[in-house]
Amino acid sequence: MKTRMLCDIEVSEVGMGCMAFSHGYGSIPDERYSVEAIRGAYEAGCTFFDTAEVYGPNLARSQRGHNERIVGKALADVRDNVVIATKLFLDAGIGSPYKRIRKHLEASMDRLQTDFVDLYYLHRMASTPVEDVAEAMGRLIDEGLIGGWGLSQVGVDTISRAQAVTPLSAVQNIYSMVERDVEDEVIPYCAEHRIGLVAFSPVASGLLSGRVRSTAQFERVDDVRTWVPQLSERNLAANRPLVEMLEDFAATKGCTPAQLSLAWMLAKWDNVVPIPGSKNKGRILENLGSAEVELTAEELDKLENALDGITIYGHRGFTR
Ligand SMILES: NC(=O)c1ccc[n+]([C@@H]2O[C@H](COP(=O)([O-])OP(=O)(O)OC[C@H]3O[C@@H](n4cnc5c(N)ncnc54)[C@H](OP(=O)(O)O)[C@@H]3O)[C@@H](O)[C@H]2O)c1
């Protein structure tokens, strides 16, 4: 698969979000299936894997690291060939931000079976000033413990304050055809500063695949789809014109709607890398296949015009 740069970190242009093997989309597969699915993605050309310390069943503190352990196990044999990104939550605590962050990092490295994390994100801004986090991340880079660092769900004000202390490799924000806030300022700022925009929930939690027809398909336990705004029963119906447009367009390209939605952001921006998530081996490969779907400038224009003409119902947005 072709690659893209997140500052100096080279990754496959479509990555893989591993969260659903532990949290967020209902029941989780058994560990063997999850490990095989991740290896399957690697064998299909994916070299960029996204996890977080908190991804565990129901985000329970006692289950912290569940997802990192699976990712670590799946990639241990091919560690040198892949980029592993993980994230930490920084609670207010005793000690310097550096010491607190390093403690989280060491625990993550242990679970990931590695002595180096390629890309380390702060999962959400909290009480610690971003400048202090940036300074600590800079020390970890200098010590060779991480390759680069990033922030998640942030706006340009926070990004630029961080960037002034320790340049970022990536910003991970929500981005899809139905969540386009980042197009106004964040992506252009990132492009100008060689920062990658890693797009999470790029298939809009399944909406853009066209395969979500009713909330009855969702699971009731640990399933974000029960509150994702575009996926309420009423908004699923209201968003049908978007899905139908994608289905028709995808048919002309010989691809699936999910692939088209990912190919769209790849065609639009050089610094965007989507990390679709799925707990299904077939759909993981389908999503990675979006890297093969090339859109001409004319097709991209046509798609943009069609999108501009459709009202989207439901919005998650991001924290500025
Ligand atoms: N930084 C953050 O705060 C943050 C927040 C959320 C997620 N993330 C990261 O971003 C990754 C991706 O986010 P996400 O999982 O919400 O992305 P997503 O791919 O937009 O949504 C995943 C959902 O869509 C379905 N889906 C995906 N591809 C499909 C396809 N081709 N056909 C039919 N259904 C499809 C999946 O169902 P199946 O599993 O049944 O295929 C699953 O229910 C996560 O794994 C995680 O690593 C980060």
Ligand as a Chemical Component Dictionary entry (heavy atoms), coordinates in Angstrom:
data_LIG
# 
_chem_comp.id                   LIG 
_chem_comp.type                 NON-POLYMER 
_chem_comp.pdbx_formal_charge   0 
_chem_comp.three_letter_code    LIG 
# 
loop_
_chem_comp_atom.comp_id 
_chem_comp_atom.atom_id 
_chem_comp_atom.alt_atom_id 
_chem_comp_atom.type_symbol 
_chem_comp_atom.charge 
_chem_comp_atom.model_Cartn_x 
_chem_comp_atom.model_Cartn_y 
_chem_comp_atom.model_Cartn_z 
_chem_comp_atom.pdbx_ordinal 
LIG N1  N1  N 0  -9.193  9.674  19.535 1  
LIG C1  C1  C 0  -10.409 9.361  19.901 2  
LIG O1  O1  O 0  -11.003 9.977  20.776 3  
LIG C2  C2  C 0  -11.082 8.209  19.230 4  
LIG C3  C3  C 0  -12.468 8.030  19.327 5  
LIG C4  C4  C 0  -13.052 6.942  18.659 6  
LIG C5  C5  C 0  -12.259 6.070  17.933 7  
LIG N2  N2  N 1  -10.904 6.258  17.873 8  
LIG C6  C6  C 0  -10.035 5.367  17.090 9  
LIG O2  O2  O 0  -10.482 5.406  15.735 10 
LIG C7  C7  C 0  -10.753 4.087  15.273 11 
LIG C8  C8  C 0  -11.879 4.135  14.279 12 
LIG O3  O3  O 0  -13.046 4.698  14.866 13 
LIG P1  P1  P 0  -14.415 3.933  14.715 14 
LIG O4  O4  O 0  -14.211 2.493  15.108 15 
LIG O5  O5  O -1 -15.449 4.731  15.376 16 
LIG O6  O6  O 0  -14.549 4.019  13.098 17 
LIG P2  P2  P 0  -15.607 3.650  12.018 18 
LIG O7  O7  O 0  -14.944 2.688  11.092 19 
LIG O8  O8  O 0  -16.170 4.909  11.477 20 
LIG O9  O9  O 0  -16.790 2.901  12.793 21 
LIG C9  C9  C 0  -16.745 1.558  13.195 22 
LIG C10 C10 C 0  -18.132 0.988  13.045 23 
LIG O10 O10 O 0  -18.468 1.003  11.658 24 
LIG C11 C11 C 0  -18.679 -0.292 11.173 25 
LIG N3  N3  N 0  -17.976 -0.400 9.890  26 
LIG C12 C12 C 0  -16.710 -0.012 9.596  27 
LIG N4  N4  N 0  -16.423 -0.304 8.323  28 
LIG C13 C13 C 0  -17.526 -0.888 7.807  29 
LIG C14 C14 C 0  -17.840 -1.433 6.522  30 
LIG N5  N5  N 0  -16.956 -1.417 5.525  31 
LIG N6  N6  N 0  -19.086 -1.977 6.338  32 
LIG C15 C15 C 0  -19.992 -2.000 7.340  33 
LIG N7  N7  N 0  -19.744 -1.502 8.582  34 
LIG C16 C16 C 0  -18.516 -0.966 8.796  35 
LIG C17 C17 C 0  -18.103 -1.231 12.197 36 
LIG O11 O11 O 0  -18.856 -2.426 12.208 37 
LIG P3  P3  P 0  -18.158 -3.898 12.243 38 
LIG O12 O12 O 0  -17.218 -3.902 13.411 39 
LIG O13 O13 O 0  -19.321 -4.800 12.415 40 
LIG O14 O14 O 0  -17.466 -4.058 10.930 41 
LIG C18 C18 C 0  -18.279 -0.455 13.481 42 
LIG O15 O15 O 0  -19.588 -0.634 13.980 43 
LIG C19 C19 C 0  -11.049 3.283  16.547 44 
LIG O16 O16 O 0  -10.827 1.905  16.357 45 
LIG C20 C20 C 0  -10.069 3.896  17.527 46 
LIG O17 O17 O 0  -8.789  3.304  17.357 47 
LIG C21 C21 C 0  -10.331 7.324  18.494 48 
# 
loop_
_chem_comp_bond.comp_id 
_chem_comp_bond.atom_id_1 
_chem_comp_bond.atom_id_2 
_chem_comp_bond.value_order 
_chem_comp_bond.pdbx_ordinal 
LIG N1  C1  SING 1  
LIG C1  O1  DOUB 2  
LIG C1  C2  SING 3  
LIG C2  C3  SING 4  
LIG C2  C21 DOUB 5  
LIG C3  C4  DOUB 6  
LIG C4  C5  SING 7  
LIG C5  N2  DOUB 8  
LIG N2  C6  SING 9  
LIG N2  C21 SING 10 
LIG C6  O2  SING 11 
LIG C6  C20 SING 12 
LIG O2  C7  SING 13 
LIG C7  C8  SING 14 
LIG C7  C19 SING 15 
LIG C8  O3  SING 16 
LIG O3  P1  SING 17 
LIG P1  O4  DOUB 18 
LIG P1  O5  SING 19 
LIG P1  O6  SING 20 
LIG O6  P2  SING 21 
LIG P2  O7  DOUB 22 
LIG P2  O8  SING 23 
LIG P2  O9  SING 24 
LIG O9  C9  SING 25 
LIG C9  C10 SING 26 
LIG C10 O10 SING 27 
LIG C10 C18 SING 28 
LIG O10 C11 SING 29 
LIG C11 N3  SING 30 
LIG C11 C17 SING 31 
LIG N3  C12 SING 32 
LIG N3  C16 SING 33 
LIG C12 N4  DOUB 34 
LIG N4  C13 SING 35 
LIG C13 C14 SING 36 
LIG C13 C16 DOUB 37 
LIG C14 N5  SING 38 
LIG C14 N6  DOUB 39 
LIG N6  C15 SING 40 
LIG C15 N7  DOUB 41 
LIG N7  C16 SING 42 
LIG C17 O11 SING 43 
LIG C17 C18 SING 44 
LIG O11 P3  SING 45 
LIG P3  O12 DOUB 46 
LIG P3  O13 SING 47 
LIG P3  O14 SING 48 
LIG C18 O15 SING 49 
LIG C19 O16 SING 50 
LIG C19 C20 SING 51 
LIG C20 O17 SING 52 
# 
